[in-house]
Amino acid sequence: QNHIADLLVPYCEKENGLILDTLDYAGDKQIHIMDFIPARCLQTLFSMLNHVIRTIVKRQLFSNDQKEINNRLYLFNIFLSSIDNELWKKLNLNQSNSFVVYRWLLLDCKREFSNYNHILRILEFIWIHSFHLSSKYSSLFTIFICISILQEDKKFILSFSNQEQLYQYFFSSSSSSSSSYHRSIQKILQRATIYYHN
């Protein structure tokens, strides 16, 4: 994200750069159904740029070699085994079956919460804690969020008697949404923050 932002800086700093050109184009060459307001125009521009940057960053996860997502899975496996070995053994995670958390790591856990405000808080914390890290470790807070969610659901998970129940927990949207109502977003974020700073 920082690298892409640096690439865009020269286009924004020019005397007639991207921002002024956008305002000029939107104000003089477009028909508006509402009154033209520069602030609204710039908000739209920055939202589009943000979407472009996030799309580029996410593209790394879908690259042919799957390097980024494999790195996330590898780090998740290591951290969970050291933070909560009992839970790690119950999930029987290893190099081949740690893909059960693939969706969580890929989508920054945003589908694991039914409350929109909780999703925003999760994404805000992830963004704040990844801002100053190199790309290699930018996913650390997402990993700790995953581990913290699992610990929040630990009693529920330990009660499973077979692999089918585990897979239903990870892959069934109804199962995820029902358990999300009982999760404490505050405890999840507190635990993840402690793990991150330790």
C-alpha positions as CSV (number, residue, x, y, z in Angstrom):
1,Q,0.0,0.0,0.0
2,N,2.8,2.4,0.9
3,H,4.6,1.6,-2.3
4,I,1.5,2.3,-4.5
5,A,0.9,5.5,-2.5
6,D,4.4,6.6,-3.2
7,L,3.9,6.0,-6.9
8,L,0.8,8.2,-6.9
9,V,2.3,11.1,-5.0
10,P,3.9,12.8,-8.0
11,Y,0.6,12.8,-9.8
12,C,-1.1,14.5,-6.9
13,E,1.7,17.1,-6.2
14,K,1.9,18.6,-9.7
15,E,0.5,22.1,-10.2
16,N,-2.2,20.6,-12.5
17,G,-2.1,17.1,-11.1
18,L,-4.6,14.4,-10.6
19,I,-6.7,16.2,-7.9
20,L,-7.1,19.5,-9.8
21,D,-7.6,17.7,-13.1
22,T,-10.3,15.6,-11.5
23,L,-12.1,18.6,-10.1
24,D,-11.8,20.4,-13.4
25,Y,-13.1,17.4,-15.4
26,A,-16.0,16.7,-12.9
27,G,-17.0,20.3,-12.6
28,D,-16.9,21.4,-16.3
29,K,-17.3,18.3,-18.4
30,Q,-19.8,16.2,-16.5
31,I,-23.6,16.5,-16.0
32,H,-24.6,16.2,-12.4
33,I,-27.9,15.1,-10.9
34,M,-27.0,17.0,-7.7
35,D,-25.1,20.2,-7.1
36,F,-21.4,19.8,-7.8
37,I,-19.5,19.9,-4.5
38,P,-15.6,19.6,-4.7
39,A,-15.5,17.7,-1.3
40,R,-17.9,15.0,-2.7
41,C,-16.0,14.7,-5.9
42,L,-12.7,14.2,-4.0
43,Q,-14.3,11.7,-1.6
44,T,-15.3,9.7,-4.7
45,L,-11.8,10.0,-6.2
46,F,-10.1,8.8,-3.0
47,S,-12.6,5.9,-2.6
48,M,-11.8,4.8,-6.2
49,L,-8.0,5.1,-5.5
50,N,-8.5,3.1,-2.2
51,H,-10.4,0.4,-4.1
52,V,-7.6,0.2,-6.8
53,I,-4.9,-0.1,-4.1
54,R,-6.8,-2.8,-2.2
55,T,-7.4,-4.7,-5.4
56,I,-3.7,-4.7,-6.3
57,V,-2.8,-5.8,-2.7
58,K,-5.4,-8.6,-2.8
59,R,-4.1,-9.6,-6.3
60,Q,-0.9,-10.8,-4.5
61,L,-3.0,-13.4,-2.7
62,F,-4.3,-14.8,-6.0
63,S,-1.0,-14.9,-7.8
64,N,0.0,-18.1,-9.5
65,D,2.5,-19.2,-6.9
66,Q,0.1,-18.3,-4.0
67,K,3.1,-17.0,-2.2
68,E,1.3,-14.5,0.1
69,I,-1.5,-16.8,1.2
70,N,0.9,-19.7,1.7
71,N,3.0,-17.3,3.9
72,R,-0.1,-16.4,5.9
73,L,-1.0,-20.1,6.4
74,Y,2.6,-21.0,7.4
75,L,2.7,-18.2,10.0
76,F,-0.8,-19.0,11.3
77,N,0.2,-22.6,11.9
78,I,3.3,-21.6,13.8
79,F,1.7,-19.0,16.0
80,L,-1.4,-21.1,16.9
81,S,0.8,-24.0,17.9
82,S,2.8,-21.8,20.2
83,I,-0.1,-19.7,21.6
84,D,-2.7,-22.5,22.1
85,N,-1.3,-25.9,21.6
86,E,-4.5,-27.6,22.8
87,L,-6.6,-25.9,20.2
88,W,-3.9,-26.5,17.5
89,K,-4.0,-30.3,18.3
90,K,-7.8,-30.3,18.3
91,L,-7.9,-28.7,14.8
92,N,-5.1,-31.1,13.8
93,L,-3.5,-28.4,11.7
94,N,-0.6,-29.1,9.5
95,Q,0.8,-28.0,6.1
96,S,-1.9,-30.0,4.2
97,N,-5.1,-29.2,6.1
98,S,-4.5,-25.7,7.4
99,F,-6.5,-24.4,4.5
100,V,-9.5,-24.6,6.8
101,V,-8.7,-21.0,7.7
102,Y,-8.0,-20.0,4.1
103,R,-11.1,-17.8,3.8
104,W,-10.4,-16.1,7.2
105,L,-6.9,-15.1,6.2
106,L,-7.9,-14.2,2.6
107,L,-10.8,-11.9,3.6
108,D,-9.3,-10.5,6.9
109,C,-12.1,-12.3,8.9
110,K,-14.7,-9.8,7.7
111,R,-17.2,-12.6,7.0
112,E,-16.9,-14.0,10.5
113,F,-19.0,-11.2,12.0
114,S,-22.6,-10.4,11.4
115,N,-22.6,-6.9,12.9
116,Y,-21.4,-4.3,10.4
117,N,-19.9,-2.1,13.1
118,H,-17.8,-5.1,14.3
119,I,-16.6,-5.7,10.8
120,L,-15.5,-2.0,10.5
121,R,-13.6,-2.3,13.8
122,I,-11.8,-5.4,12.7
123,L,-10.7,-3.9,9.4
124,E,-9.7,-0.7,11.2
125,F,-7.5,-2.5,13.6
126,I,-5.9,-4.6,10.9
127,W,-5.1,-1.5,8.8
128,I,-3.6,0.3,11.8
129,H,-1.4,-2.6,12.8
130,S,-0.2,-3.3,9.2
131,F,0.6,0.3,8.3
132,H,4.2,0.3,9.5
133,L,5.1,-3.3,8.7
134,S,6.9,-4.7,5.6
135,S,4.7,-6.5,3.1
136,K,6.2,-9.8,4.4
137,Y,4.6,-9.3,7.8
138,S,1.7,-7.1,7.0
139,S,-0.8,-9.9,7.6
140,L,0.4,-10.6,11.2
141,F,-2.6,-8.8,12.9
142,T,-5.0,-10.7,10.7
143,I,-3.4,-14.0,11.8
144,F,-3.8,-13.0,15.5
145,I,-7.4,-12.0,14.9
146,C,-8.0,-15.5,13.5
147,I,-6.3,-17.1,16.5
148,S,-8.3,-14.9,18.9
149,I,-11.6,-15.8,17.2
150,L,-10.7,-19.5,17.6
151,Q,-10.0,-19.0,21.3
152,E,-13.3,-17.1,21.7
153,D,-15.0,-20.2,20.3
154,K,-12.6,-22.7,22.0
155,K,-15.2,-24.5,24.2
156,F,-17.5,-24.8,21.2
157,I,-14.6,-26.3,19.1
158,L,-13.4,-28.6,21.8
159,S,-16.9,-30.1,22.0
160,F,-16.7,-31.4,18.4
161,S,-16.4,-35.1,18.2
162,N,-15.4,-35.5,14.5
163,Q,-13.8,-33.7,11.6
164,E,-17.2,-33.2,9.9
165,Q,-18.2,-30.8,12.7
166,L,-15.0,-28.9,12.4
167,Y,-15.4,-28.4,8.7
168,Q,-19.0,-27.3,9.2
169,Y,-17.7,-24.7,11.7
170,F,-15.2,-23.3,9.2
171,F,-17.2,-23.5,6.0
172,S,-20.8,-23.3,6.9
173,S,-22.1,-19.7,6.7
174,S,-24.9,-20.5,9.1
175,S,-22.6,-21.9,11.6
176,S,-20.3,-18.9,11.4
177,S,-23.1,-16.4,11.7
178,S,-24.7,-18.1,14.6
179,S,-21.5,-18.3,16.6
180,S,-20.6,-14.7,15.7
181,Y,-23.5,-13.4,17.8
182,H,-21.9,-14.8,21.0
183,R,-18.4,-13.5,20.3
184,S,-17.0,-10.5,22.2
185,I,-15.4,-8.2,19.7
186,Q,-13.7,-6.4,22.5
187,K,-12.0,-9.6,23.9
188,I,-11.1,-10.7,20.4
189,L,-9.3,-7.4,19.6
190,Q,-7.7,-7.2,23.1
191,R,-6.2,-10.7,22.7
192,A,-5.0,-10.1,19.1
193,T,-3.4,-6.8,20.2
194,I,-1.6,-8.5,23.1
195,Y,-0.3,-11.3,20.8
196,Y,0.8,-8.7,18.2
197,H,2.8,-6.6,20.7
198,N,4.4,-9.7,22.3
